[in-house]
């Protein structure tokens, strides 16, 4: 992420050629695991013990995290779901881990849209279209075992994310 962000600037030979100027303002937007990635980058880039060469500062104007994985990872949240509802936990496990949301229209609708077509205007054709996107996205995977070794991330104020 660091190299990419530095490449947005036109100030040196490592530019990506986007012609954004020498010191572009950058806003980072992360969803789900992308939010966790941004939190880890912020921790490394701005942390007290960073080892990144900050001679070329990145002009960060803001960060938006949408439905981000929390700093502690998904484990504690998963346990809260399990304690609250075994049925819902099973739906989530089947939909995500077993990838049923890709093939089971009902599971996909429950997890991502809720209700029926009459409730929210999401037709069966829309659900099938999203299922095709989910199937396409399964080629990008995250090594959750490796990720767990890097958690918790540090929250604002330097507190552990646990």
C-alpha positions as CSV (number, residue, x, y, z in Angstrom):
1,X,0.0,0.0,0.0
2,X,2.8,2.3,0.9
3,X,4.5,2.0,-2.6
4,X,1.2,2.4,-4.3
5,X,0.3,5.6,-2.4
6,X,3.7,7.1,-3.1
7,X,3.3,6.3,-6.8
8,X,0.2,8.5,-6.9
9,X,2.5,11.5,-6.7
10,X,4.2,12.8,-9.8
11,X,7.3,14.1,-7.9
12,X,9.7,11.3,-8.6
13,X,10.6,8.4,-11.0
14,X,8.3,6.0,-9.2
15,X,5.1,7.7,-10.3
16,X,2.2,5.7,-11.7
17,X,1.7,8.4,-14.3
18,X,-1.7,9.4,-13.2
19,X,-0.9,13.1,-13.4
20,X,-2.3,13.9,-10.0
21,X,0.4,16.5,-9.2
22,X,3.4,16.4,-6.9
23,X,1.5,16.3,-3.6
24,X,-2.0,14.9,-4.2
25,X,-4.5,14.7,-1.3
26,X,-5.4,11.0,-0.8
27,X,-8.5,9.6,0.8
28,X,-8.4,5.9,1.7
29,X,-11.6,3.9,1.6
30,X,-11.7,0.4,2.9
31,X,-14.5,-2.2,3.1
32,X,-14.4,-5.4,5.2
33,X,-10.8,-6.8,5.2
34,X,-9.7,-3.7,3.2
35,X,-10.6,-1.6,6.3
36,X,-8.3,-3.9,8.4
37,X,-5.6,-3.5,5.8
38,X,-5.8,0.3,6.1
39,X,-5.7,0.2,9.9
40,X,-2.6,-2.0,9.8
41,X,-1.0,0.4,7.3
42,X,-1.8,3.4,9.5
43,X,-0.4,1.6,12.5
44,X,2.9,1.0,10.6
45,X,3.2,4.3,8.8
46,X,2.2,6.6,11.7
47,X,3.2,4.4,14.6
48,X,5.9,5.3,17.1
49,X,8.1,2.5,16.0
50,X,7.7,2.7,12.3
51,X,10.5,1.6,10.1
52,X,9.2,3.1,6.9
53,X,11.2,5.9,5.2
54,X,8.9,8.8,5.7
55,X,11.0,11.3,3.7
56,X,8.3,11.4,1.0
57,X,5.2,12.0,3.1
58,X,1.9,10.9,1.9
59,X,-0.7,13.7,2.0
60,X,-3.5,11.7,3.6
61,X,-6.7,13.8,3.7
62,X,-9.0,11.2,5.2
63,X,-9.9,7.6,5.8
64,X,-13.3,5.9,5.5
65,X,-13.9,2.4,6.8
66,X,-17.2,0.7,5.8
67,X,-18.3,-2.5,7.5
68,X,-14.6,-3.0,8.4
69,X,-13.2,-6.0,10.2
70,X,-12.5,-4.7,13.7
71,X,-8.9,-4.4,14.9
72,X,-9.2,-7.7,16.8
73,X,-10.3,-9.6,13.7
74,X,-13.6,-11.4,13.1
75,X,-13.0,-14.0,15.9
76,X,-14.7,-12.2,18.8
77,X,-17.6,-11.0,16.6
78,X,-18.1,-14.6,15.4
79,X,-18.3,-15.8,19.0
80,X,-20.9,-13.1,19.8
81,X,-23.0,-14.4,16.9
82,X,-22.6,-18.0,18.1
83,X,-23.8,-17.1,21.6
84,X,-26.7,-15.1,20.3
85,X,-28.1,-17.5,17.7
86,X,-26.9,-20.9,16.6
87,X,-29.2,-20.7,13.6
88,X,-27.8,-17.3,12.4
89,X,-24.2,-18.6,13.0
90,X,-24.9,-21.6,10.8
91,X,-26.3,-19.4,8.1
92,X,-23.2,-17.2,8.2
93,X,-20.8,-20.2,8.3
94,X,-22.6,-21.9,5.4
95,X,-22.8,-18.7,3.4
96,X,-19.2,-17.6,3.8
97,X,-17.0,-20.6,4.9
98,X,-18.9,-23.2,2.8
99,X,-19.6,-20.6,0.1
100,X,-23.3,-21.5,0.0
101,X,-24.1,-17.8,-0.7
102,X,-22.8,-18.4,-4.2
103,X,-25.2,-21.2,-5.0
104,X,-28.1,-20.9,-2.6
105,X,-30.3,-18.0,-3.5
106,X,-32.1,-18.1,-0.2
107,X,-28.9,-18.0,1.8
108,X,-27.5,-15.2,-0.3
109,X,-30.7,-13.2,0.1
110,X,-30.7,-13.7,3.9
111,X,-27.1,-12.8,4.4
112,X,-26.9,-9.7,2.1
113,X,-30.3,-8.4,1.4
114,X,-32.9,-9.8,3.9
115,X,-36.6,-10.1,3.3
116,X,-38.2,-10.8,0.0
117,X,-38.3,-9.1,-3.3
118,X,-41.5,-7.3,-2.1
119,X,-39.7,-6.1,1.0
120,X,-36.6,-4.6,-0.5
121,X,-37.0,-4.6,-4.3
122,X,-34.1,-7.0,-4.8
123,X,-35.3,-9.4,-7.5
124,X,-34.2,-13.0,-7.9
125,X,-32.3,-11.9,-11.0
126,X,-30.5,-9.3,-8.9
127,X,-29.6,-12.0,-6.3
128,X,-28.2,-14.2,-9.1
129,X,-26.2,-11.3,-10.5
130,X,-24.6,-10.7,-7.1
131,X,-24.0,-14.4,-6.7
132,X,-22.0,-14.3,-9.9
133,X,-19.9,-11.4,-8.5
134,X,-19.3,-13.4,-5.3
135,X,-18.2,-16.4,-7.3
136,X,-15.8,-14.2,-9.3
137,X,-14.4,-12.8,-6.1
138,X,-13.6,-16.2,-4.6
139,X,-10.3,-16.3,-6.6
140,X,-9.0,-13.6,-4.2
141,X,-8.4,-15.2,-0.8
142,X,-7.0,-14.1,2.5
143,X,-4.8,-16.3,4.6
144,X,-6.7,-16.0,7.9
145,X,-4.1,-18.0,9.8
146,X,-1.4,-15.5,8.9
147,X,-3.7,-12.6,9.5
148,X,-4.5,-13.8,13.0
149,X,-0.8,-13.7,13.8
150,X,-0.8,-9.9,13.0
151,X,-3.7,-9.1,15.2
152,X,-4.8,-7.2,17.2
153,X,-4.2,-4.0,15.4
154,X,-3.8,-0.9,17.6
155,X,-6.9,1.3,18.0
156,X,-6.8,5.1,18.2
157,X,-5.2,6.2,21.3
158,X,-2.7,3.3,21.2
159,X,-4.9,0.8,23.0
160,X,-5.0,-2.8,21.9
161,X,-7.8,-3.8,19.7
162,X,-8.8,-6.8,21.9
